[in-house]
Amino acid sequence: MAENSLPASSSSSSHSGRPNLNKGNGPASRLIFILLLVAGLVYAGINLVSDVEETGAPVTSYTPFLLLGVALIIALGFEFVNGFHDTANAVATVIYTHSLSPGVAVVWSGLWNFLGVLLSSGVVAFGIISLLPVELILQAGSGNGFAMVYALLFSAIIWNLGTWYFGLPASSSHTLIGSIIGVGVANALLHGRSGTSGVDWDQAIKVGYALLLSPIVGFVCAALLLLAMKAFIRNRQLYEAPKGNQPPPVWIRGLLILTCTGVSFAHGSNDGQKGMGLIMLILVGTMPIAYALNRSLPPEQIPRVAALTQVTEQQLLTLQPAPAAMPAPREVLTEFVRTSQNRPQVIPALGMMLGDIGDQIRRYGSVENIPAQAVTNTRNDMYLASESIKHLQSAKVALPEETARNLTAVKKELDAATRFIPMWVKVVVAIALGLGTMVGWRRIVVTVGEKIGKTHLTYAQGASAELVAMATIGAADVFGLPVSTTHVLSSGVAGSMAANRSGLQLSTLRNLAMAWVLTLPVSVLLSGLLYTLFIHL
């Protein structure tokens, strides 16, 4: 057996360097947990009521509030499960190197997950949403819209809980994207279309590359970083496994805590946005008067946007006049966004829709003045126009320079009106994700810390895996791509073990690979079946 190999029995943990993971949470911890949970739910309820009251619209039915409450609890449940499923990726290295005790580590990780969510940009959230079938996004408040949201959330939660139970570090990002694809395919098949037409495949491929490459990046970069550290940092303590339960030297401990902090923050910033996007779909569907459009836009911005849409409309219709017998612009653009097939009617339809949007916002003068019955239609027109511009740009359609510049400016204004996340949504998602990191972490921690390599994790291995994970997730967040914290970190640990010639436990790697391979097809199938079931209820 290798010098620092892990013992088969946990009874000798104090001698082997294995941390004590069996200590439970005390009464004070449980009380704080409950208080934070109740405070988060109360805070969400107060803000919901306040936002609806600010619109001045009379409440004629409490059914939307009931639907909204149930959907919000399920969405926050997804983020909670995401938290305790993925928290091991941040804390396993600091726990197994005794840099932090398990209790302190999970609380510290929860705090930085919380901050990561609060300071996130929202780009990943709407990148995830754009994978959904456009007709379902435009019908977020319909029965099909609710079936879509519930199918996504239930399938993701079921698979996350299943893999957590068996201690497998599966990817929440992978699961959610598979669920989205499943809903899109099922929706297309139920409407008599090819299943491949139900998903924005350009965006799906872009996301797929990020998910596919992230574990490879984690393995290779962590291995190379460890080798570089050995070449340039000659301190032997860095490459040793912990002796007993003593913490490492201060500078090594500081490095490991820093990397744990960075991974926790990056995880919150990236993964927290997935729940935000789904919650915004729910809010738009159930309370369009309050959440369909960004009511915080300054009124002085409206005339500028109206003038910009009018100029762009004229440019597009000059470039491609509308044919005599053309379908409704919304029908043309919905088909274009769904299929990405650029037909001659697309440019005039976009021009006509931008003209309609300009007329509406000019007529009402501000977002707050748009009547309740018109809010959803205005929002849908803005969203559809923005998506159409994105698809034109992706297809690299040749346009005059000024027209292309105006379309980019129009898209920015439309996105500001439709793609926003209220601060209270960020706060409650942050609470759910942060609290989730504080429970259920032991199963995955043991897998990452003990079952990937054949020897105990050294300080340098933990630091290299965490540094690579932190950098990879942070970069993905900048580019608006969802990546798997789980895949990056676990493959980083494997890479560091391989570079150190510590040996790898092939049974664990086989299980991890199986979870990675099965996650997508299982979540696609599960969400598709749930969506089909829910729309027939």
N, C-alpha and C positions, 0 to 999 in steps of 0.2 A: 504493500500500500504506500502511496506517496506520502511525503513528510507531512503535508497539511491537508490530507484527505479527510472528508467528513465521516464521522462515526455513524454506524448504523443506528445506534440508540441515542435518544435525546437526553437520557439520564446523565450522560457525561458532558453536558453542554458547558458547564463551568470550566472544564479542563480543555475542551476542544476548541473553544472560541465560538461555539454556536450560541446565538443569543437566546434569551428566555422569552419565548413568544406566548407563553401561557398565562401571563398576568392579565387579569381582567380589568375592565374600567371600574373605577370607584363610583360611589353615589354622586359625588360632586360632578364628575364627568357626565354621568347620565342626565343629571338635572340641567346642566348647561346645554347638552344636546337637545333636550325636550324644549327648553326655553327658546333656543335659536330656531327650532323647527316651527314652534307656534308663532314666534315673532315674524318669521318669513311669510307664513300663510296670512297672518293678520295684515302685514304690510302690503301684500299683494291685493287683498280684498279692499283695503282703504284706497289704494291707488286706482283700482278698477272703478269703484263707485265715484271717486273724484273725477276721473276722466270722463265718465258718462255724464255726470252732472254738468261739467263744463260745456258740453255740447248744447245744453238746453233742450234736448229732445226728451219728450215725456216717456216714462217707462210704462208700456202697455202690457207687457208680459214678462214674467220672470223665467220663462223657459230658456231664453238665450243665456241667462246667468247660470242656470243649472248645467246646461251643456258646456258652457265655458269652464265652470268650476271642475267638472269631471275631467274634461280634456286637459286642463292645466295641471291637475294633480297627477295624471298619467304622464304628461310631458316632464314634469319635475321628477317623477319617479324614475323616468329614463335617465335623467342627469344624475340622480342619486345612485342608481345602479352603476352608471358609468364611473362615478367617483370611486366607489369601493372596489370596482373591478380593475380600474387602472391605477389606483394609488400606489400599488406595490411597485410599479415601474419607477416611481420616484424615490421610494423609501427603502427598497430592498438593500441597496448598496450601503446606505448610512447605518442601517440596522445590523447588517452582517459584518461591518467593519467596526462596530461599536462606537461610531462617531456620535450617534444619538440613540437614546433608548427608544424602544418601539412606541411607547405612549407619546413621548415628545416628538418623535419623527412624524407620526401621522397627523398630529395637531399642527405642526409646522408646515407640513405639506398641504393640509387643508386650508391654512391661512393664505398660502401663496397661490393655490388654485383659485381661491376666492378673488384675490387681487388680479390674477390673470384674466378672469372672466370680466371683471369690472373695466379693465383697461383695454379690452379687445376691440378690434376695429369693426367687426360685423361683416367683413368681406367673405369669410368662410361660410357664415350663415346663409348668405344669399347665393353663394356658389353651390351649396347643397340644394337649396330650394329650386334653382334653375334646372336641376336634373329631373324634376317632376314634370309630368305631362302638363302642357300649358293650359289645356281645357279644364283640368282639375284645379289648378291654381286660380283660374278665373271664376271657378265655382266653389270657392273655399267654404262658403256658407251653406251649400246645398248638402243633401244627403250623401252624394258621392264624395264631396269634399271631406265630410266628417269620417266616412268610411276609409278614405285615404289616410287621414291622420291617425285614426285608431289602429289601422292595419300596420302602419309604419312603427308606431310606438310599441304595440304588443309584440310584434315579431322581434324587434330589437331587444326588448326586455327579456323575452323568453330565451333567446339564444345567449344573451349575456349572462343570465342567471345559470343556465345549463353549463356553460363553459367555466363559470366561476366555481360552481359546485365541484367540478372535477379538477379544479386548480389549474386550468389551462389559460394562459395569458392570450386570449383571443382579442381581436380588435373591435372596439365599439364603432370606429369609423367604417371599417369593412362591413360590419353588420348593418349599419344604417343605410349605407349606399346600396347594399344588396337588397334591402327592404324597399328602397325607392325604385330600383329597377323592377322588382317584382310587381309593385303596384302599377308601374307604367305599362309593363307587358300585359298584365291582366286586364287593365282598362282598355288597351288596344284590342285585345282578343274579344272582349265582351262587346265591343262596338263593330265587330266584323272586319277588323283591320289586321294586318300582319303584326305579330308581337314586337318585331324590331322597330315599328313606327312609334312605339309608346314611350321612347326615352330620347333625350337629347344626347346622342351618342358622341358628338364632338366633346361635350363637357364630361361625359362618362369616361371616355378614353383618357382625357386629360387627368381626371381624378384617379383612374385606374393605374396610370403610369406612376403617379405619386405613391399609391399604395403598394404597387409591385416593387418599385425601386427602393422604398424606404428601408425594408429589412436588409437588402443587399448593401445599401449605404451604411447601415448600422454595423453590419458584420465587418465589412472591409475597412471602414474608417476607424472603428474601435481597435481592430488588430494593428493597423498602421500606426495609430496614435500610441498604442502601448509600446510598439517597437521603437518609435521615435523617442518616447520617454526613457526607455532603457539606454538608448544611444547618447542622450544629452543630459539626463539627470542620473547621477551616479550614487544617489543615496539608497543604500540597501534596504532601509526600513520601508521604503515605498513599495517594494516588491515582495514583502513578506505578508503572510496571513496573520490575523490577530492572535496574540498569545493570551489565552484565558479570556476574561471579559474586560480587560483593560482597554480604555480608549487609546487611539493612536496619538502620536505626537501632535502638538497644537497645529502646526502648519498643514499637516496631512488632514487632520480633522476639519480645519477650515476649508480646505479645497473640496472635500467630500460634501460638507454641508452646503457650500456654494453651488455645487453641481446639482444637489438635491433640490435646492431652491429654484435654480434655473429650470429644471425639468418640470417641477410643479407649476411654476408660473406659465411656462410654454404650454403645458397640458391644459391648464385652465383657459388660456387665451385661444387655443385651437379647438379643443373638444367642447368647451362651454358654448361655443357659437352654434353647434348643431342643435342643441335644445332651444336656443334663442330663435333660430329660423323657424322651427316647428311651432313654437309658441306664437310667433307673429302670424303664421298662417291661421292658427286657431283664433287669435284676436280679430284678424281681418274678417274671418268667416262669421264669427258670432256677434261682434260689435263693430260693424263697419263704420258707423257714424263717428266712433271715437278713434279707430285705429287704421282705417283704410288709407287715410292720407295724413301726412305729417302736419299736424296743426300748429307746430311751433315755427313754421316757415314765416319769415317777416313779410308783412303785406306789401312793402315797397319792392319786393322781388317779383311780384305778380306781373306788373306791366312789362318788365324786361323779358320775362319768360313768354308772355303772350306775343310780344313783338318778334321774339326769336322764332317761335313756332310758325308765325305768319310768313316770315321771310323764307324759312326753310320749306314751307308748303309750296310757295310760289316757285322756288328753285327746282323742287322735285317734279312739279307738274309741268314746268317748262321743259325739263329734261325728258320726261316720259308722260305725255298727256294721257288722261284717263280714257279708255275705250268707251264706246257708246253703251254697250251692255256689259257692265262689270258688276260682279257680286259686291255685297256690302264690304267695306274696308275691313271690318273686324273678321269676317269670314276668310277673306284673302290672307290677312296677316296671321291668323291662327293656323291656317294650313301651312303657311310659309315657315313659321316657327316650329311646327310639328315635324315637317318633312325636310326643311332646309333647301327646298327646291325653288330657285329664284325664277319666277314666271314674270312675263311682261306687266302683269297687273300689280306686282308687289310695290314698286316705287310710287306709282300714282296712289295706291291704297294707303301707303304710309304718309304721303303728302296730305291726302284728304283727312286722315285721322289726326295728324298734327294740327291741321286747320280747325277741326272740331274741338280738340283739346284747348287750343288758344281761344276759341270763341267762349268756351265754358268758363275758363278762369278769368277772362276779361269781363264776362257778364256778372260774375259773382264778386269780383274784386279781391277776395282772399279765400284761403282754404276753409276758414271757419264759417264763411257765409254760404258754402255749397250745401243745399238742402239734403236732408237725410236720404230721401229717395233717389238722389242723383250721385251720392258719394261713391257707391260701389261701381257704378258704370264709369264714372270719371277715373277712378283708380284703375279699373281694368283696362281702360283705353291707354292710360299712361304706362302701365306695366307692359302691355302688348306692344306699344310703340317702342319702348326701350329695348325689349327683347328682339324686335325686328331689326332695330339699328345694330344691335350686337351681332345678329346673324349676317347682316349685310357686310359688316366689318370683317367677320370671320371668313366669309366667302371671298373677301378681297374684291368686291364689286367695284369696277372703275367708275369714279365719280369726280366731277370737277373739284379742285382743291378747296374752294370756298364752301361748297356744299358739304363736303366731307367734314370740314372743320365745324360747320354749323350743326351737323348731325351729332358730332361728339359733344358739343356744348349742350344741345337739346337733351341728349341722353343723361348727361350729368345732372341737369335740372330735374328731369323726370325721376331719376333714381333718388334724388334728395327728397322728393315728395312721397315716394312709395317704398323705399328701402331704408327704413329707419328702425331703431330699437330704443324704446323708452328706457330710461335709467332704471325704473323699478323692475323691468323684466331682467335686466342684467343682474340686479341685486338678488332677486329670488333664485335665478339660475345659479348664481355664485354661491348662495347659501346651500342649495341642494347639492351641488357638486362638492363644496367644501365639507358638508356634513357626511356625504357619502365616502369621502376619503378616510373618515374616522372609524368606520365599521367594516367588517368583512374582509379586511386586508390580509389576514394571515395565510390563507390558502395560496394566493398568488405569490406572496413574499417568499414562502418556502420553495415554490417552484423556481423562481428567479434566483434565489440565494443559494439553493442546495442541489437542485436537480438538473441544472444545465451542464455544469462542469463537474469533473470528478474530484476536484480539490476545492478547498475553501477559497472564497473570493479574497484576493489581495487588495490592498489599498489602491494600487495603480490600476488594477482591472476595473474596480468600481468607478474610479475617477474617469478613466478613458471611455467607458460605456456611457456614463452620464453626460460627459461633455459632448460626445457625438449626438446623443439624443436631444440635448438642449439646443444645439446648433441646428440640427435637422428640422426639428419642430418649429423653431423660431423662424427659419428661412421659409418653410412652407406657409406659415401664418402670413408672412409679408406678401407672398404671391397668391394668397387666398385659396390654398389647396389643403384639403383635409388629409392628414397622414396619421398613421397609427403609432401612438406612443408605445404601445405594447410591442409591436413588431420591431421598432427601432431599438428599444432598450434591450429586449430579450436577445435579439440577434447581436447587439453590441456586446453583451455579456459573453455570448458564444464566441464571437470574434476575438475577444480578449483572452478567453480560455485557449482557443486554437493558437493564437500568437505566442502564448506563454507555454505551450505544449503541456498544458495541464490535463488534457483529455476531455472529451465530451461524452455525456451520457446519451447514447444514441436513442434509447427508448423515449426519453423526454423530448429530444429533437424530433423524433418521429411523431409524437403526439402533438407537438407544436405545429409541425408541418401539416398534419392532418386537420387540425383546427383551422389553420390558415386556408387550406384548400377547400374545406367543407363550408366555411362561413358564408361565402358568397352564394353558392347554389342553395344551401339550406335557407338562408334569409330571403332569397328570391322566391323560392317555393312557398315558404311560410307566409310571407306578406301577401303574395298573390292569392293564396287560398283564403286568408283572412279578409282581404279586400272583397273577394267574390262573395264570401259569406255575409259580410256586413252590409253590402248594398242590397242584399235580398232579405234582410231582416225588417 
